[in-house]
Amino acid sequence: MKQSQNTDDYSWVTNEMFDAELDDLCHDIGPVGIMSIAGVYELVKEDLNNEVLERLRDRRAAKS
């Protein structure tokens, strides 16, 4: 008798397979979709805080 495959068993998925599929999915969703995922905006805002402020400073200086 053939044993049915449990659809909740993802032990066959490697990290490389997961990462490649995640990359494809993120590409399909796009930046706006990714930023709308709960908590993502806050994480990105915190991580890029200094760079955003530097860019705003540089743009302000360029206009002067």
C-alpha positions in Angstrom: 0.0 0.0 0.0 1.4 3.4 -1.0 1.6 5.9 1.9 0.0 9.2 1.1 2.4 12.2 1.3 1.6 14.6 4.2 1.2 18.0 2.7 2.4 19.6 6.0 5.8 17.9 5.8 8.2 20.3 4.2 11.4 18.6 5.4 12.4 18.1 1.7 12.6 21.9 1.2 16.2 23.2 1.5 17.2 26.6 2.6 18.4 27.4 -0.9 15.0 26.3 -2.4 13.1 28.4 0.2 15.3 31.5 -0.4 15.0 31.2 -4.2 11.2 30.9 -3.9 11.0 33.8 -1.4 13.1 35.9 -3.7 10.7 35.2 -6.6 7.7 35.9 -4.5 9.1 39.2 -3.2 9.8 40.2 -6.8 6.2 39.4 -7.8 4.8 41.3 -4.8 7.0 44.4 -5.3 8.3 47.0 -2.8 4.9 48.5 -2.1 3.4 45.1 -1.3 6.4 44.1 0.9 6.2 47.3 2.8 2.5 46.7 3.5 3.3 43.4 5.3 2.7 43.9 9.1 5.9 45.1 10.8 8.0 45.4 7.7 7.7 49.2 7.4 8.9 49.6 11.0 11.9 47.3 10.6 13.0 49.0 7.4 12.4 52.4 8.8 14.6 51.6 11.8 17.4 49.9 9.7 17.6 52.7 7.1 16.9 55.7 9.5 20.3 57.3 9.2 20.5 56.9 5.4 17.1 58.4 4.9 18.1 61.4 7.1 21.4 61.8 5.2 19.6 61.8 1.9 17.0 64.4 3.1 19.9 66.6 4.3 21.7 66.2 1.0 18.6 67.1 -1.0 17.9 70.1 1.2 21.5 71.3 0.7 21.3 70.8 -3.1 18.3 73.1 -3.2 20.0 75.9 -1.4 
